[in-house]
């Protein structure tokens, strides 16, 4: 929702900038006032674009996380009951990384973000 609002705002500001430039090209304007108006619109455009980029990055990260969790859940659903022996494919599909702090503190981080300390 915010992304579409920001995109609409970007379109409006771009149109306002185009109108400002066009007016300056066709009508004798005070160049100081024109520059102030143009600079304000350009700053508004840049700020909106930066926020739109931030929102786009958050959406992309969330989509990637969603896909990762879906793959994780699909792998879990494929399992036939409880694993009774080490399965390398299961290990690589579920565990993202292991962090060893010391012999009493080993942490397994799963691809869904869950962390288990053993």
C-alpha positions as CSV (number, residue, x, y, z in Angstrom):
1,X,0.0,0.0,0.0
2,X,2.7,2.5,0.9
3,X,4.6,1.5,-2.2
4,X,1.7,2.4,-4.5
5,X,1.2,5.7,-2.6
6,X,4.8,6.6,-2.9
7,X,4.8,5.7,-6.6
8,X,1.8,7.9,-7.1
9,X,3.5,10.7,-5.2
10,X,6.6,10.3,-7.4
11,X,4.4,10.6,-10.6
12,X,2.7,13.7,-9.3
13,X,6.0,15.4,-8.3
14,X,7.6,14.5,-11.7
15,X,4.6,16.1,-13.5
16,X,5.0,19.2,-11.3
17,X,8.6,19.4,-12.2
18,X,7.8,19.1,-15.9
19,X,5.2,21.8,-15.6
20,X,7.7,24.0,-13.8
21,X,10.3,23.6,-16.4
22,X,7.8,24.1,-19.2
23,X,6.4,27.2,-17.7
24,X,10.0,28.6,-17.3
25,X,10.6,27.9,-21.0
26,X,7.5,29.7,-22.2
27,X,7.0,32.5,-19.7
28,X,9.4,35.1,-18.4
29,X,9.8,34.1,-14.8
30,X,12.0,35.5,-12.0
31,X,14.8,33.0,-12.1
32,X,15.4,33.1,-8.4
33,X,11.8,32.2,-7.7
34,X,11.9,29.5,-10.4
35,X,15.0,28.0,-9.0
36,X,13.6,27.9,-5.5
37,X,10.4,26.3,-6.7
38,X,12.3,23.8,-8.9
39,X,14.8,22.9,-6.1
40,X,11.9,22.3,-3.7
41,X,10.2,20.0,-6.1
42,X,13.5,18.2,-6.9
43,X,14.1,17.7,-3.2
44,X,10.6,16.3,-2.7
45,X,11.1,14.0,-5.6
46,X,14.5,12.8,-4.2
47,X,13.0,12.1,-0.8
48,X,10.0,10.3,-2.2
49,X,12.3,8.2,-4.4
50,X,14.6,7.3,-1.5
51,X,11.6,6.2,0.6
52,X,10.2,4.2,-2.4
53,X,13.5,2.5,-2.7
54,X,13.6,1.6,1.0
55,X,10.1,0.2,0.8
56,X,11.0,-1.8,-2.3
57,X,14.0,-3.3,-0.5
58,X,11.9,-4.2,2.5
59,X,9.3,-5.9,0.3
60,X,12.0,-7.8,-1.6
61,X,13.6,-9.0,1.6
62,X,10.2,-10.1,3.0
63,X,9.4,-11.9,-0.3
64,X,12.7,-13.7,-0.1
65,X,12.2,-14.7,3.5
66,X,8.7,-15.9,2.7
67,X,10.1,-18.1,-0.1
68,X,12.8,-19.4,2.2
69,X,10.2,-20.3,4.9
70,X,8.0,-22.0,2.3
71,X,10.9,-24.2,1.1
72,X,11.7,-25.0,4.7
73,X,8.1,-26.0,5.4
74,X,7.9,-28.0,2.2
75,X,11.0,-29.9,3.2
76,X,9.6,-30.6,6.6
77,X,6.3,-31.9,5.1
78,X,8.2,-34.3,2.9
79,X,9.7,-36.0,5.9
80,X,8.2,-39.4,6.8
81,X,7.8,-39.2,10.5
82,X,10.8,-38.5,12.7
83,X,14.3,-38.7,11.3
84,X,16.2,-41.6,12.9
85,X,19.5,-41.2,11.2
86,X,21.5,-38.3,9.7
87,X,20.1,-37.2,6.4
88,X,22.6,-34.9,4.6
89,X,19.9,-33.5,2.2
90,X,17.6,-32.7,5.1
91,X,20.5,-31.1,7.0
92,X,21.4,-28.8,4.0
93,X,17.8,-28.0,3.3
94,X,16.9,-26.9,6.9
95,X,20.1,-25.6,8.5
96,X,21.4,-22.2,7.4
97,X,24.5,-22.1,9.6
98,X,26.0,-23.2,12.8
99,X,27.8,-20.9,15.2
100,X,30.2,-22.3,17.8
101,X,31.0,-19.8,20.5
102,X,32.6,-22.4,22.8
103,X,32.1,-26.1,23.7
104,X,29.1,-25.2,25.9
105,X,27.5,-22.7,23.4
106,X,26.8,-24.1,19.9
107,X,23.9,-22.5,18.0
108,X,22.1,-23.9,15.0
109,X,20.3,-21.3,12.9
110,X,17.7,-22.7,10.6
111,X,16.7,-21.3,7.2
112,X,13.4,-20.0,8.7
113,X,15.5,-17.9,11.2
114,X,14.9,-20.1,14.2
115,X,17.9,-20.5,16.4
116,X,18.5,-23.4,18.8
117,X,21.3,-23.3,21.4
118,X,22.7,-26.7,22.4
